Structure formats: structure tokens, C-alpha cells
Amino acid sequence: MARPATLYICQSCGSSHNRWAGKCESCGEWNTIVEEAQKERPPAGLDGRRGKVIELHALSGAAEIQARRKTGIEEFDRVAGGGLVAGSALLIGGDPGIGKSTLLLQVMALLSKSARCAYISGEESLDQVRMRADRLGLKQAALDLAAATNVRDIIETIDKKNFDAVVIDSIQTMYLDTLDSAPGTVAQVRASAQELIRAAKRRGTCLLIVGHVTKEGQIAGPRVLEHMVDTVLYFEGDRGHSFRILRAVKNRYGPTDEIGVFEMAEQGLMEVKNPSELFLSQRQEQISGSAVFAGMEGTRPVLVEVQALVAPSPLGTPRRAVIGWDQSRLSMVLAVLEARCGVVIGPNDVYLNVAGGLKISEPAADLAVAAALVSSLSGVPVPHDMVIFGEIGLSGEVRHVGQAEQRLKEASKLGFKNAMIPSPTGKKALSTGTLKLTEMKQLKDILPLFSEET
């Protein structure tokens, strides 16, 4: 009898190697290659047998409208695209202790009022889940609990009990008894997820899967796991702040880059209806180096405070510290300020922070960052009732950004009176309400606002 083939699989990226090595050449990670025995398989190919003809359909046929099931938590429904779709698979990742299990327990408890739901935990015992439910005031919810890790048993339960929604917490603890590898390995995570998703789609059950994350913040396991599911959500937050952000990075049934904001309280995760008020609640007036940025997170306008501190550096190489924004983007803004506007910042330390812990990725924050930097350097505060947004080009021009009206409407609703925006490129007038607009064509046009003490 032939000896089973042995492969060495990287637990970070899933690539296979013929021999063990300390470093994976595919992803560059160290000490992630593990030996896995492979069962004998027939030679590749179709061995001469013919398959059946696939039934083809016209593109113009009527599409079935996917019914959505509301969970009762509006912020969660917003990120999911309006609710849970029958037969869909959602993957939720986040740092340890961020609140993934708490959020899903709340979602399932509320959803159990109108649907049959199950919470299957592979990490906690039934008593631990019940203690959390008691602390959250959800002990009376009609939610079925189970502590199991065998995928074969879980699929049989889903088939027999006919659940509408099932939570798997977490996929790294699940295993198939047909594989020799340990739970959490690439082979087990990939195969377990595939079988669970196939069973959920066959029964029309909504499957919510919890995934661990690596030290880089990515969902652990093979990258194909994110391709297999319909929706990928990341639960973000800073332990130093009480709020958490649920962010969609993939959604086949709704918009991506949508966010939901929650606040961690004794009763669990509470919805934040107006995130802008939360992010601006502790903002101080007449402080230099502070500017309010009107950003967009998916379809939702969000106002956040951008703080900058420019201070003389005692070091030969000045520091550049950034929290909540792209550091390379900050370097570009600093270079444009020096080369195009004549603002000398080079010998100073620069610290930039997005207050509240929100992470900003859109380039529309360039103008707000530049205003905060010049304000800190000059000591002249940005007007307290002004919001700012706009993208900066390398030649110093201020570029137009999308969804300007939604940003301005949100600012007007929160009581702001002024807005610094790029000069409109079209003939259509912006609906600004009571806001007074200050249009910028070049970045150097902001310097007169801070010329009192420069």
C-alpha cells in the first residue's frame, strides 16, 4: 500500500510546500508552515467519462427578489444591506474581546421573536453563554443553544430542525472527522466552511460565521474563506473608547463600505443613531490644530474631528505619528504644503489623530488635515462652526469630491454655519441650506485664514 503523501501547508495563506521551511515564500510569514497528511486521491483528469449538459438560461429572465429578514437592530441591518437574506452566509471578524459574540447573541435573541434561531458555540460552554445572556437581559429569548464543534453533527441538526438563522462561533473551532488535521488549520477551516455554507444554502438558512483575526487584523485562515461567503463584516474598535464600528468590506446583497456604530455599555452593545454627535461630543472650542471633517462612510455622512500637533523636534529626524489615517497620505500633504505653499514644517514633529478612534480612508480628508496642520503651526484656530472636505493634488489644487450635498446637509443639521469645500466643477448649484461656503481652488488659498500670527 502506498504511503500517504505529505504536504506542508501555510496556516496564514494556505499555500502548499514540498518541505518544511521557517518562512512562507508566498506571504512572508514566519513559523506558519505545518505538516498535513494527505489522503490518497485518484489521478487528476476526467478519466474519459462524459458529464451531463448544463441547463442554460437567458439573461433577460425575471430575477427573484431576495426577501430580507429584519433583526431589530437598525445599525446591523444597515451594514447587512437591509436585513438578512435567506440562504446567505455572513463572515464576521474582529479582535479578541471586541464584542463579536455579544453582538451576535443580541442579534439572535431579537431575531428569535419572529424566526427560529440557533447559537452554536465551539469556544464557550452553555453556562457561559447563558451567563452572558443573563447579563444582557436576554435570558427569556426563545433562542436554541448548543456547544458543538463536529460539522457533521451541526449539519444534521440544521437539516432536521429547520432553523431560519444559525450562528457558528467560531469557524476556527469546527472540524470535519474525515480530515486528519487539527481544528483551525487551513484544510479544516476551508472544508468546514464549505460544508456549512452548502447546507445553509440548501435549507435556506442564514448562516453567521465568526472568524478569528491574525495579528495584522485580517481574518485568519485561507483567503478563499472570504470568497466563499456572501458578506464579510469587520468589527472594529479601540479598547480605550466605548464605541465599536461594524464595517462591511464585501456584500453581495447591499453596498460595501457601509458602517454601523455601537456603544459598549453594561447592557451590551447599544446602537448609536447619530455617530457625528458621538465623535464631536468632547470637542473643545477655539483650540488650534483642530478641524471638523465631513466624511462619507458608505451611504452615511459622518462628521469627525481631525487633530494635529506641530511641535519643535529635539531629534535629528522629526517624528511623524498618525492614528486613524494613512501615514503616506500625511507625508504627501506635508510635501505639498512645503513645496506649493511655502509652509515650512520639515524640522518639526507632526502628530495627527482622528478623534474617537474612527479610521478614515477617503482622500476627501486631505483639506481638513492641511487646515489642522497649518492651524497648529500658526496657533490660529479653525473657526469652530466650520466643516472642511476636499482632496489635494500634487500640484496644490483642491479637487472635487463626491456626495458633497450629503456632507453639507449633515453639517447643517448639526448646527455648523460655514464650510470649506473645493470649487464646484459643474454648473449645478449645491443645496447648502444655511451654510456659508468658502470655495478653494488652490491649497495656498487657506493661508490667509491663519495669517494673524504667521
Secondary structure, DSSP 8 states (H G I E B T S, - for coil): -----EEEEETTT--EESS--SB-TTT--BS-EEEEE------SS-TT----------TTS------EE--S-HHHHHHHTSSEETT-EEEEEE-TTSSHHHHHHHHHHHHTTTS-EEEEESSS-HHHHHHHHHHTT-TTS--EEEE--BHHHHHHHHHHHT-SEEEEE-GGG-B-TT--S-TTSHHHHHHHHHHHHHHHHHHT-EEEEEE-B-TTSSBSS-THHHHHSSEEEEEEE-TTSSEEEEEEEEETTS-SS-EEEEEEETTEEEE-S-HHHHHTTT--SS-TTEEEEEEEETTEEEEEEEEEEEEE-SSSS--EEEESS-HHHHHHHHHHHHHHH----TTEEEEEEETTS-----GGGHHHHHHHHHHHHHT----TTEEE--EE-TTSBEE--S-HHHHHHHHHHTT--EEEEE--SSSS----TT-EEEEESBGGGGGGGG-S--
